[in-house]
Amino acid sequence: MAETLGSLIDKLTVANIRLWHLEDVRRDRTLPGRDRLAAADAVSVVNGQRNDLMDEIDEFLYRAARGQAKLKAPKVKIYKKFRLDPKQEARAEKLARAAGKKKPRKKKS
């Protein structure tokens, strides 16, 4: 599957979170040296992955600016197809209010 801008940014976010936690371990002087060294090695690996992801995002945006990549995928919304008829909707709202889950809706003018 081709990457989207959103999936690339998601992966970058995960890499940043991993770096944050690994840096905490690397700096924690209460941990044994071997654990801190392993964290430092992992920081190098994850930082490389992070840099690769930033390059991919730059390339994606460059291609999108040239019309070679889509920034938005078409959306398929189905929830409007399953609307209740007015009687069912009124009954559902009444039940929801009775259950204390929903406040009465103001009438549109």
ZAMAR-610210 format. One record per residue: residue number from 0; x, y, z of N, C-alpha, C in turn; residue in three letters. Coordinates in steps of 0.02 Angstrom, whole numbers. Layout:
# residues N
NUM	X	Y	Z	X	Y	Z	X	Y	Z	ALA
...
This chain:
# residues 109
0	42	-59	0	0	0	0	44	62	0	MET
1	27	110	-41	65	172	-44	56	211	21	ALA
2	109	245	40	107	286	100	65	349	87	GLU
3	30	371	137	-4	435	135	34	483	180	THR
4	20	547	173	52	596	217	35	580	290	LEU
5	-28	562	302	-49	547	370	-12	487	399	GLY
6	-2	434	359	33	375	385	107	391	399	SER
7	137	433	357	206	452	369	213	493	433	LEU
8	166	539	442	168	581	503	155	538	565	ILE
9	110	489	558	97	443	613	161	406	632	ASP
10	197	380	583	259	344	596	312	390	628	LYS
11	314	453	604	360	501	633	344	515	706	LEU
12	280	520	721	258	530	790	280	472	835	THR
13	271	411	811	291	352	849	367	353	860	VAL
14	405	370	808	478	373	815	498	426	867	ALA
15	464	484	866	480	536	915	465	514	986	ASN
16	410	477	995	393	452	1062	445	401	1085	ILE
17	466	357	1039	518	308	1056	582	344	1076	ARG
18	602	395	1038	662	433	1055	656	465	1124	LEU
19	599	492	1139	587	525	1204	600	475	1260	TRP
20	571	416	1255	578	366	1308	649	338	1311	HIS
21	680	326	1254	748	301	1253	797	352	1283	LEU
22	787	415	1268	830	467	1297	822	469	1373	GLU
23	760	458	1398	750	455	1470	791	398	1501	ASP
24	790	341	1468	829	283	1493	904	298	1489	VAL
25	925	326	1434	996	341	1424	1023	389	1477	ARG
26	982	436	1499	1004	487	1548	994	465	1620	ARG
27	959	410	1632	943	388	1700	1005	357	1733	ASP
28	1036	394	1777	1098	371	1810	1086	317	1862	ARG
29	1024	303	1878	1010	249	1926	1010	181	1892	THR
30	1011	179	1826	1011	116	1790	1083	92	1778	LEU
31	1091	27	1770	1158	1	1755	1184	29	1689	PRO
32	1249	33	1683	1281	61	1624	1262	23	1560	GLY
33	1255	-44	1565	1239	-82	1504	1169	-64	1478	ARG
34	1122	-49	1523	1055	-28	1502	1056	40	1468	ASP
35	1096	85	1498	1102	151	1469	1137	149	1401	ARG
36	1187	106	1396	1223	98	1332	1177	68	1279	LEU
37	1136	19	1298	1089	-11	1251	1038	41	1228	ALA
38	1017	84	1273	970	138	1255	1003	187	1207	ALA
39	1067	202	1219	1104	248	1174	1109	218	1104	ALA
40	1123	153	1101	1125	119	1035	1057	123	1001	ASP
41	1004	111	1039	936	113	1011	919	184	988	ALA
42	942	235	1025	931	304	1005	960	316	935	VAL
43	1019	290	923	1051	298	857	1009	268	802	SER
44	983	207	815	943	173	765	878	211	752	VAL
45	842	228	805	777	262	798	787	331	768	VAL
46	841	365	785	853	431	756	865	425	681	ASN
47	898	372	659	907	361	588	840	349	553	GLY
48	797	309	586	730	297	558	691	362	554	GLN
49	697	403	606	662	467	608	685	512	551	ARG
50	751	515	540	778	556	486	752	530	418	ASN
51	750	464	409	724	435	347	651	455	336	ASP
52	612	454	390	541	473	385	534	547	367	LEU
53	575	589	396	572	660	378	589	670	304	MET
54	638	632	279	655	636	208	596	612	165	ASP
55	562	559	187	504	534	150	448	585	148	GLU
56	437	619	205	385	671	208	404	728	162	ILE
57	467	749	163	489	802	117	477	782	44	ASP
58	495	720	27	486	696	-41	412	693	-59	GLU
59	371	671	-13	299	667	-25	271	737	-39	PHE
60	290	785	2	265	854	-7	291	884	-73	LEU
61	353	868	-90	381	892	-154	340	864	-212	TYR
62	325	799	-209	286	768	-262	215	795	-264	ARG
63	186	807	-205	118	834	-202	115	904	-232	ALA
64	166	944	-219	168	1012	-247	172	1010	-323	ALA
65	199	957	-350	205	949	-423	147	910	-453	ARG
66	97	893	-411	39	857	-435	51	783	-446	GLY
67	105	757	-419	123	686	-428	100	642	-371	GLN
68	72	671	-318	47	634	-261	-15	669	-234	ALA
69	-61	630	-208	-122	659	-180	-113	672	-105	LYS
70	-133	731	-84	-131	746	-13	-191	717	24	LEU
71	-248	713	-11	-309	689	21	-334	629	-17	LYS
72	-353	579	20	-385	520	-10	-460	534	-9	ALA
73	-497	507	-57	-569	517	-56	-600	485	6	PRO
74	-649	518	34	-682	493	95	-747	460	76	LYS
75	-762	407	111	-824	372	101	-862	377	167	VAL
76	-916	415	166	-957	424	226	-1022	386	216	LYS
77	-1038	344	265	-1100	306	259	-1150	322	314	ILE
78	-1128	358	365	-1173	367	422	-1235	406	405	TYR
79	-1234	450	356	-1294	488	338	-1346	444	304	LYS
80	-1325	388	276	-1371	344	242	-1417	307	291	LYS
81	-1398	305	354	-1434	267	403	-1470	311	453	PHE
82	-1498	364	429	-1535	410	474	-1602	379	493	ARG
83	-1623	395	553	-1688	372	577	-1742	416	547	LEU
84	-1801	388	541	-1856	430	519	-1875	475	578	ASP
85	-1912	530	567	-1925	579	620	-1956	549	683	PRO
86	-2002	501	677	-2032	470	737	-1980	431	777	LYS
87	-1938	393	742	-1886	354	776	-1835	400	808	GLN
88	-1818	454	775	-1769	501	802	-1796	534	865	GLU
89	-1860	554	864	-1890	585	923	-1891	535	981	ALA
90	-1908	473	967	-1909	422	1019	-1839	409	1048	ARG
91	-1789	407	1004	-1721	395	1026	-1696	453	1070	ALA
92	-1713	514	1051	-1693	572	1091	-1727	571	1159	GLU
93	-1791	551	1160	-1828	547	1223	-1796	495	1269	LYS
94	-1779	438	1242	-1747	385	1281	-1678	407	1306	LEU
95	-1641	442	1265	-1575	465	1284	-1579	516	1341	ALA
96	-1628	562	1335	-1637	612	1389	-1657	578	1453	ARG
97	-1701	528	1448	-1724	493	1508	-1666	456	1542	ALA
98	-1619	434	1502	-1561	399	1529	-1508	448	1555	ALA
99	-1520	513	1545	-1474	564	1568	-1412	570	1525	GLY
100	-1415	545	1465	-1357	546	1421	-1357	605	1374	LYS
101	-1413	636	1363	-1415	689	1313	-1461	745	1336	LYS
102	-1441	806	1325	-1482	863	1343	-1532	875	1287	LYS
103	-1589	905	1303	-1638	920	1251	-1607	965	1198	PRO
104	-1623	951	1136	-1597	991	1081	-1641	1051	1070	ARG
105	-1610	1108	1056	-1648	1169	1042	-1675	1164	972	LYS
106	-1736	1189	963	-1768	1189	898	-1733	1242	854	LYS
107	-1724	1224	790	-1695	1272	742	-1749	1321	722	LYS
108	-1730	1384	716	-1778	1435	697	-1785	1439	622	SER
